[in-house]
Amino acid sequence: MGTKNQSSSSAAATEPKKRRRVGFSKTDPGVEANECIKIYLVSSKEEVDAPDSYCIQPVDLNIFFEEDGKIYGYQGLKITVWLSSMSFHAYADITFESTSDGGKGITDLKTALQNIFAENLVEKKDDFLITFSTESDYVQSIVSKGEILQLKAPNGHNSDSIDQLKTDSDVEVIRVVGTMLVGHLYSRLIPLVLLLIDGSNAIDITDPGWEILLIVQKKKEELGENQLKLLGFAAIYRFYHYPDSLRLRLGQILVLPPYQQKGYGRCLLEMLNNLAIGEDVHDLTVEEPLDSLQHVRTCIDVQRLLVFTPIQEALDSTILRLKQENLSKKTQTCHFGPPPSAIEDVRKSLKINKKQFLQSWEVLIYVGLESVDKYMENYRTIISDRIRADVIGKDSGAAGKRLVEFPTDYDQEMAFVMFKSKNVEASSSIEMDEDQANQEQQLKQLVDERIKQIKSIAQKISPRGL
């Protein structure tokens, strides 16, 4: 804010009195990081500045800048980041017309970019271009210290994607272990993890329980030498399971954007299944899988379960019950889950944990219904009952339990009355409050989403193309 004043009292006496003018400086609205930053993944110095270089789409760049995701103090700002797929070094080309403090300061771009790329960020462009020759063998140097995993399942039966990988003789899966080796490699991969995996955080590379699986491809150079190209990776962790076994957990998995939708991610998951079975761990779990990962994972597991003989009798029995019973007339929740013996057989033989098996079981039932539309009402009921139990509580569908508020001299939040009507139909006559109505609507949405997921998986794995 500024004011305009007269220079002397004599001038004020001789000149007409003027009204003071008050002005406000324009507040800098800032620019979102997503709007002014482009990141390109390049494998050679010739691709730097090339118009057809591969531009990656980060999850959200705004999270790395200020609280509101904006950059302040720059006019005409443009940031182009070149990220090497050979050594994973990065260089940022920053251009702008001018800078000025519009009330919110001037964003420190160097610090913000270092929060993403850390020590991988190279200050000078020439130094970045040199890395394509000086560190062209970086992936090879890591792979040479790792273990090449056999592309054969412990039971001798490979999946289609692994068989395809065996056909592609230039593709290998490498296991990297050891704190120093894993730490050095992962520190180079952290920017990709932060940029491309939604909600991700860096793993603790000082923990010796971590190891990394790399999927790489041999690339022949002009001089006839082989150069390895990283296609993707998976970070896995082993932790103790009482009393005398280990559990295997997938912490992070990423296929680099140019190589996605080509089966490499599926191959990594299947190699993990083989590894879990071969080492006879307790089971294999996945830490907070994204929907896309969960979809591929369930497709793989359902295909494995379809040919797993020990559960077929229980599955056939469940499907037959679903066809014969009319669940709309049932007043209590019916159990259509797998028996405990099936859960244990699947864990022991396939290393599929209970939670994942229960989700896969719902798909197996759907695939097993020859006329899905005919039994859809019953099928929807068992999905609804399961989700209701998971989200609302296992007793939510049981004979008319109700929680009732009542006047009391005690703490209102600590006092309640619950009653259970002997007559289920009578209890249903109690009017649902607004929260209960909203709850039912939300439940319906969850059921619709789950059935949509199941149908999508069934269409991919079922020979009938349901």
Disulfide bonds with the S-S distance in Angstrom:
none
